[in-house]
Amino acid sequence: MWHTHPSISKYYLSLEDILSILKHSTNKKSIIFTEYGIWELEYREYIKFSPHHKLDEFTKDIQPILDRFYHKIKVHNNNISIVGKRIRYNHSETLQLAEDLNKSINKFISDYRLTPDNDEPRFSITWTPYPEFVV
Ligand SMILES: [Zn+2]
């Protein structure tokens, strides 16, 4: 399953992008094309995330990471006087975002035993920028 984030929208992931792969047992891999590169999300486990019981906790963990990233990018834009609300690509911050999300989501999966005991976390987010944006 794939979709696009057109250039006027944010190039990073939304909470819903992340939830959609955890919620649906049939949608184990998701690819999102953006202006600067490609996000790949994969949940290699057959245990379905139950949003009714755990959505609040999950949101509490994950939303601040997305918000923090957005504010970092915004400040960066203000400093260099980018016109309008467009977000400028920041390579190191985006790699850091992927790492932070991977850590938090896998910790959540372990804490709430969405994977069998002693099994390693099975969620992965990969960010692959288009070559011209790699710095
Ligand atoms: Zn999306």
Boltz pocket constraint, residues with backbone or C-beta under 6 A from the ligand:
constraints:
  - pocket:
      binder: B
      contacts: [[A, 3], [A, 4], [A, 5], [A, 14], [A, 17], [A, 32]]
      max_distance: 6.0
